[in-house]
């Protein structure tokens, strides 16, 4: 029973929950960026390059073929999978990465700037004067008492 309680405390810590939220938002952000690259950025670039669809660009090492069947329906030659280097997909993923990295860079830059502004405001705020030492406080009380007696 102690293990379950310990796990529950771990899972409910703020930083674990924050991390989970970050992962979920990051996954959704990745889908948005992939759509941006595949559906908005790459088609015009492909059009400029003569109607090339980047996701279908590949270097074929071995052609694939379908299975050949004999007259009786039995397979005489099995199907062969195509072997290819799909560099068009790699280009899309690289552009995805660059966009995500740039977006994260900009977010961190904005957060650092906001932190700088907050630090400057804290530095500019007037500090309360330090409390006088106990000796001065006691002397001031004695002085006030003497004045009150006279």
CNS distance restraints for C-alpha pairs under 8 A (distance, minus, plus):
assign (resid   1 and name CA) (resid   5 and name CA) 6.51 0.50 0.50
assign (resid   2 and name CA) (resid   6 and name CA) 6.10 0.50 0.50
assign (resid   3 and name CA) (resid   7 and name CA) 6.12 0.50 0.50
assign (resid   4 and name CA) (resid   8 and name CA) 6.10 0.50 0.50
assign (resid   5 and name CA) (resid   9 and name CA) 6.29 0.50 0.50
assign (resid   6 and name CA) (resid  10 and name CA) 6.25 0.50 0.50
assign (resid   7 and name CA) (resid  11 and name CA) 6.05 0.50 0.50
assign (resid   8 and name CA) (resid  12 and name CA) 6.10 0.50 0.50
assign (resid   9 and name CA) (resid  13 and name CA) 6.38 0.50 0.50
assign (resid  10 and name CA) (resid  16 and name CA) 7.53 0.50 0.50
assign (resid  11 and name CA) (resid  16 and name CA) 6.11 0.50 0.50
assign (resid  11 and name CA) (resid  17 and name CA) 7.11 0.50 0.50
assign (resid  12 and name CA) (resid  16 and name CA) 6.87 0.50 0.50
assign (resid  12 and name CA) (resid  17 and name CA) 6.56 0.50 0.50
assign (resid  13 and name CA) (resid  17 and name CA) 6.51 0.50 0.50
assign (resid  14 and name CA) (resid  18 and name CA) 6.03 0.50 0.50
assign (resid  15 and name CA) (resid  19 and name CA) 5.99 0.50 0.50
assign (resid  16 and name CA) (resid  20 and name CA) 6.24 0.50 0.50
assign (resid  17 and name CA) (resid  21 and name CA) 6.26 0.50 0.50
assign (resid  18 and name CA) (resid  22 and name CA) 6.15 0.50 0.50
assign (resid  19 and name CA) (resid  23 and name CA) 6.20 0.50 0.50
assign (resid  20 and name CA) (resid  24 and name CA) 6.27 0.50 0.50
assign (resid  21 and name CA) (resid  25 and name CA) 6.13 0.50 0.50
assign (resid  22 and name CA) (resid  26 and name CA) 5.82 0.50 0.50
assign (resid  23 and name CA) (resid  27 and name CA) 6.11 0.50 0.50
assign (resid  24 and name CA) (resid  28 and name CA) 6.41 0.50 0.50
assign (resid  25 and name CA) (resid  29 and name CA) 6.00 0.50 0.50
assign (resid  26 and name CA) (resid  30 and name CA) 6.04 0.50 0.50
assign (resid  27 and name CA) (resid  31 and name CA) 6.47 0.50 0.50
assign (resid  28 and name CA) (resid  32 and name CA) 6.42 0.50 0.50
assign (resid  29 and name CA) (resid  33 and name CA) 6.21 0.50 0.50
assign (resid  30 and name CA) (resid  34 and name CA) 6.08 0.50 0.50
assign (resid  30 and name CA) (resid  96 and name CA) 7.96 0.50 0.50
assign (resid  30 and name CA) (resid 100 and name CA) 7.37 0.50 0.50
assign (resid  31 and name CA) (resid  35 and name CA) 6.17 0.50 0.50
assign (resid  32 and name CA) (resid  36 and name CA) 6.12 0.50 0.50
assign (resid  33 and name CA) (resid  37 and name CA) 6.14 0.50 0.50
assign (resid  33 and name CA) (resid  96 and name CA) 6.11 0.50 0.50
assign (resid  33 and name CA) (resid  99 and name CA) 7.12 0.50 0.50
assign (resid  33 and name CA) (resid 100 and name CA) 6.99 0.50 0.50
assign (resid  34 and name CA) (resid  38 and name CA) 5.93 0.50 0.50
assign (resid  34 and name CA) (resid  93 and name CA) 7.90 0.50 0.50
assign (resid  34 and name CA) (resid  96 and name CA) 5.88 0.50 0.50
assign (resid  35 and name CA) (resid  39 and name CA) 5.36 0.50 0.50
assign (resid  35 and name CA) (resid  40 and name CA) 7.26 0.50 0.50
assign (resid  36 and name CA) (resid  40 and name CA) 5.15 0.50 0.50
assign (resid  36 and name CA) (resid  41 and name CA) 6.28 0.50 0.50
assign (resid  37 and name CA) (resid  41 and name CA) 4.83 0.50 0.50
assign (resid  37 and name CA) (resid  42 and name CA) 5.78 0.50 0.50
assign (resid  37 and name CA) (resid  92 and name CA) 6.81 0.50 0.50
assign (resid  37 and name CA) (resid  95 and name CA) 6.94 0.50 0.50
assign (resid  37 and name CA) (resid  96 and name CA) 6.28 0.50 0.50
assign (resid  38 and name CA) (resid  42 and name CA) 5.49 0.50 0.50
assign (resid  38 and name CA) (resid  43 and name CA) 7.23 0.50 0.50
assign (resid  38 and name CA) (resid  92 and name CA) 6.93 0.50 0.50
assign (resid  39 and name CA) (resid  43 and name CA) 6.53 0.50 0.50
assign (resid  40 and name CA) (resid  44 and name CA) 7.34 0.50 0.50
assign (resid  41 and name CA) (resid  45 and name CA) 6.66 0.50 0.50
assign (resid  42 and name CA) (resid  46 and name CA) 5.90 0.50 0.50
assign (resid  42 and name CA) (resid  53 and name CA) 7.82 0.50 0.50
assign (resid  42 and name CA) (resid  54 and name CA) 7.11 0.50 0.50
assign (resid  42 and name CA) (resid  92 and name CA) 7.72 0.50 0.50
assign (resid  43 and name CA) (resid  47 and name CA) 6.05 0.50 0.50
assign (resid  43 and name CA) (resid  53 and name CA) 7.04 0.50 0.50
assign (resid  44 and name CA) (resid  48 and name CA) 6.15 0.50 0.50
assign (resid  45 and name CA) (resid  49 and name CA) 6.30 0.50 0.50
assign (resid  46 and name CA) (resid  50 and name CA) 6.47 0.50 0.50
assign (resid  46 and name CA) (resid  51 and name CA) 5.13 0.50 0.50
assign (resid  46 and name CA) (resid  52 and name CA) 4.45 0.50 0.50
assign (resid  46 and name CA) (resid  53 and name CA) 5.70 0.50 0.50
assign (resid  46 and name CA) (resid  54 and name CA) 6.67 0.50 0.50
assign (resid  47 and name CA) (resid  51 and name CA) 4.19 0.50 0.50
assign (resid  47 and name CA) (resid  52 and name CA) 6.32 0.50 0.50
assign (resid  52 and name CA) (resid  57 and name CA) 7.91 0.50 0.50
assign (resid  53 and name CA) (resid  57 and name CA) 6.82 0.50 0.50
assign (resid  53 and name CA) (resid  88 and name CA) 7.98 0.50 0.50
assign (resid  54 and name CA) (resid  88 and name CA) 4.51 0.50 0.50
assign (resid  54 and name CA) (resid  89 and name CA) 6.65 0.50 0.50
assign (resid  54 and name CA) (resid  91 and name CA) 7.35 0.50 0.50
assign (resid  54 and name CA) (resid  92 and name CA) 7.17 0.50 0.50
assign (resid  55 and name CA) (resid  86 and name CA) 7.89 0.50 0.50
assign (resid  55 and name CA) (resid  88 and name CA) 4.75 0.50 0.50
assign (resid  55 and name CA) (resid  89 and name CA) 4.72 0.50 0.50
assign (resid  55 and name CA) (resid  92 and name CA) 7.00 0.50 0.50
assign (resid  56 and name CA) (resid  86 and name CA) 7.39 0.50 0.50
assign (resid  56 and name CA) (resid  88 and name CA) 6.03 0.50 0.50
assign (resid  56 and name CA) (resid  89 and name CA) 7.20 0.50 0.50
assign (resid  57 and name CA) (resid  86 and name CA) 6.12 0.50 0.50
assign (resid  57 and name CA) (resid  87 and name CA) 6.12 0.50 0.50
assign (resid  57 and name CA) (resid  88 and name CA) 4.40 0.50 0.50
assign (resid  57 and name CA) (resid  89 and name CA) 7.28 0.50 0.50
assign (resid  58 and name CA) (resid  84 and name CA) 6.19 0.50 0.50
assign (resid  58 and name CA) (resid  85 and name CA) 5.38 0.50 0.50
assign (resid  58 and name CA) (resid  86 and name CA) 4.20 0.50 0.50
assign (resid  58 and name CA) (resid  87 and name CA) 5.50 0.50 0.50
assign (resid  58 and name CA) (resid  88 and name CA) 6.23 0.50 0.50
assign (resid  59 and name CA) (resid  84 and name CA) 5.39 0.50 0.50
assign (resid  59 and name CA) (resid  85 and name CA) 5.06 0.50 0.50
assign (resid  59 and name CA) (resid  86 and name CA) 6.49 0.50 0.50
assign (resid  59 and name CA) (resid  87 and name CA) 7.47 0.50 0.50
assign (resid  60 and name CA) (resid  82 and name CA) 7.39 0.50 0.50
assign (resid  60 and name CA) (resid  83 and name CA) 6.09 0.50 0.50
assign (resid  60 and name CA) (resid  84 and name CA) 4.16 0.50 0.50
assign (resid  60 and name CA) (resid  85 and name CA) 6.42 0.50 0.50
assign (resid  61 and name CA) (resid  82 and name CA) 7.79 0.50 0.50
assign (resid  61 and name CA) (resid  83 and name CA) 5.41 0.50 0.50
assign (resid  61 and name CA) (resid  84 and name CA) 5.19 0.50 0.50
assign (resid  61 and name CA) (resid  85 and name CA) 7.41 0.50 0.50
assign (resid  62 and name CA) (resid  82 and name CA) 5.67 0.50 0.50
assign (resid  62 and name CA) (resid  83 and name CA) 4.94 0.50 0.50
assign (resid  62 and name CA) (resid  84 and name CA) 6.81 0.50 0.50
assign (resid  63 and name CA) (resid  80 and name CA) 7.87 0.50 0.50
assign (resid  63 and name CA) (resid  81 and name CA) 7.49 0.50 0.50
assign (resid  63 and name CA) (resid  82 and name CA) 4.98 0.50 0.50
assign (resid  63 and name CA) (resid  83 and name CA) 6.67 0.50 0.50
assign (resid  64 and name CA) (resid  79 and name CA) 7.48 0.50 0.50
assign (resid  64 and name CA) (resid  80 and name CA) 4.93 0.50 0.50
assign (resid  64 and name CA) (resid  81 and name CA) 4.68 0.50 0.50
assign (resid  64 and name CA) (resid  82 and name CA) 3.84 0.50 0.50
assign (resid  64 and name CA) (resid  83 and name CA) 7.21 0.50 0.50
assign (resid  65 and name CA) (resid  79 and name CA) 5.56 0.50 0.50
assign (resid  65 and name CA) (resid  80 and name CA) 5.03 0.50 0.50
assign (resid  65 and name CA) (resid  81 and name CA) 6.75 0.50 0.50
assign (resid  65 and name CA) (resid  82 and name CA) 7.43 0.50 0.50
assign (resid  66 and name CA) (resid  78 and name CA) 7.23 0.50 0.50
assign (resid  66 and name CA) (resid  79 and name CA) 4.48 0.50 0.50
assign (resid  66 and name CA) (resid  80 and name CA) 6.46 0.50 0.50
assign (resid  67 and name CA) (resid  75 and name CA) 6.63 0.50 0.50
assign (resid  67 and name CA) (resid  76 and name CA) 7.62 0.50 0.50
assign (resid  67 and name CA) (resid  77 and name CA) 5.55 0.50 0.50
assign (resid  67 and name CA) (resid  78 and name CA) 4.54 0.50 0.50
assign (resid  67 and name CA) (resid  79 and name CA) 3.95 0.50 0.50
assign (resid  67 and name CA) (resid  80 and name CA) 7.39 0.50 0.50
assign (resid  68 and name CA) (resid  75 and name CA) 5.79 0.50 0.50
assign (resid  68 and name CA) (resid  76 and name CA) 5.64 0.50 0.50
assign (resid  68 and name CA) (resid  77 and name CA) 4.94 0.50 0.50
assign (resid  68 and name CA) (resid  78 and name CA) 6.52 0.50 0.50
assign (resid  68 and name CA) (resid  79 and name CA) 7.36 0.50 0.50
assign (resid  69 and name CA) (resid  73 and name CA) 5.45 0.50 0.50
assign (resid  69 and name CA) (resid  74 and name CA) 5.37 0.50 0.50
assign (resid  69 and name CA) (resid  75 and name CA) 4.32 0.50 0.50
assign (resid  69 and name CA) (resid  76 and name CA) 5.34 0.50 0.50
assign (resid  69 and name CA) (resid  77 and name CA) 6.98 0.50 0.50
assign (resid  70 and name CA) (resid  74 and name CA) 5.45 0.50 0.50
assign (resid  70 and name CA) (resid  75 and name CA) 6.19 0.50 0.50
assign (resid  70 and name CA) (resid  76 and name CA) 5.87 0.50 0.50
assign (resid  86 and name CA) (resid  90 and name CA) 6.74 0.50 0.50
assign (resid  87 and name CA) (resid  91 and name CA) 6.20 0.50 0.50
assign (resid  88 and name CA) (resid  92 and name CA) 6.45 0.50 0.50
assign (resid  89 and name CA) (resid  93 and name CA) 6.25 0.50 0.50
assign (resid  90 and name CA) (resid  94 and name CA) 6.04 0.50 0.50
assign (resid  91 and name CA) (resid  95 and name CA) 6.25 0.50 0.50
assign (resid  92 and name CA) (resid  96 and name CA) 6.20 0.50 0.50
assign (resid  93 and name CA) (resid  97 and name CA) 6.18 0.50 0.50
assign (resid  94 and name CA) (resid  98 and name CA) 6.24 0.50 0.50
assign (resid  95 and name CA) (resid  99 and name CA) 6.20 0.50 0.50
assign (resid  96 and name CA) (resid 100 and name CA) 6.23 0.50 0.50
assign (resid  97 and name CA) (resid 101 and name CA) 5.93 0.50 0.50
assign (resid  98 and name CA) (resid 102 and name CA) 6.00 0.50 0.50
assign (resid  99 and name CA) (resid 103 and name CA) 6.09 0.50 0.50
assign (resid 100 and name CA) (resid 104 and name CA) 6.15 0.50 0.50
assign (resid 101 and name CA) (resid 105 and name CA) 6.05 0.50 0.50
assign (resid 102 and name CA) (resid 106 and name CA) 6.15 0.50 0.50
assign (resid 103 and name CA) (resid 107 and name CA) 6.21 0.50 0.50
assign (resid 104 and name CA) (resid 108 and name CA) 6.16 0.50 0.50
assign (resid 105 and name CA) (resid 109 and name CA) 6.11 0.50 0.50
assign (resid 106 and name CA) (resid 110 and name CA) 6.16 0.50 0.50
assign (resid 107 and name CA) (resid 111 and name CA) 6.15 0.50 0.50
assign (resid 108 and name CA) (resid 112 and name CA) 6.03 0.50 0.50
assign (resid 109 and name CA) (resid 113 and name CA) 6.19 0.50 0.50
assign (resid 110 and name CA) (resid 114 and name CA) 6.14 0.50 0.50
assign (resid 111 and name CA) (resid 115 and name CA) 6.13 0.50 0.50
assign (resid 112 and name CA) (resid 116 and name CA) 6.18 0.50 0.50
assign (resid 113 and name CA) (resid 117 and name CA) 6.28 0.50 0.50
assign (resid 114 and name CA) (resid 118 and name CA) 6.24 0.50 0.50
assign (resid 115 and name CA) (resid 119 and name CA) 6.13 0.50 0.50
assign (resid 116 and name CA) (resid 120 and name CA) 6.18 0.50 0.50
assign (resid 117 and name CA) (resid 121 and name CA) 6.28 0.50 0.50
assign (resid 118 and name CA) (resid 122 and name CA) 6.30 0.50 0.50
assign (resid 119 and name CA) (resid 123 and name CA) 6.19 0.50 0.50
assign (resid 120 and name CA) (resid 124 and name CA) 6.04 0.50 0.50
assign (resid 121 and name CA) (resid 125 and name CA) 6.13 0.50 0.50
assign (resid 132 and name CA) (resid 136 and name CA) 6.30 0.50 0.50
assign (resid 132 and name CA) (resid 137 and name CA) 6.69 0.50 0.50
assign (resid 133 and name CA) (resid 137 and name CA) 6.58 0.50 0.50
assign (resid 134 and name CA) (resid 138 and name CA) 6.15 0.50 0.50
assign (resid 135 and name CA) (resid 139 and name CA) 6.17 0.50 0.50
assign (resid 136 and name CA) (resid 140 and name CA) 6.06 0.50 0.50
assign (resid 137 and name CA) (resid 141 and name CA) 6.31 0.50 0.50
assign (resid 138 and name CA) (resid 142 and name CA) 6.25 0.50 0.50
assign (resid 139 and name CA) (resid 143 and name CA) 6.12 0.50 0.50
assign (resid 140 and name CA) (resid 144 and name CA) 6.16 0.50 0.50
assign (resid 141 and name CA) (resid 145 and name CA) 6.19 0.50 0.50
assign (resid 142 and name CA) (resid 146 and name CA) 6.20 0.50 0.50
assign (resid 143 and name CA) (resid 147 and name CA) 6.20 0.50 0.50
assign (resid 144 and name CA) (resid 148 and name CA) 6.19 0.50 0.50
assign (resid 145 and name CA) (resid 149 and name CA) 6.38 0.50 0.50
assign (resid 146 and name CA) (resid 150 and name CA) 6.48 0.50 0.50
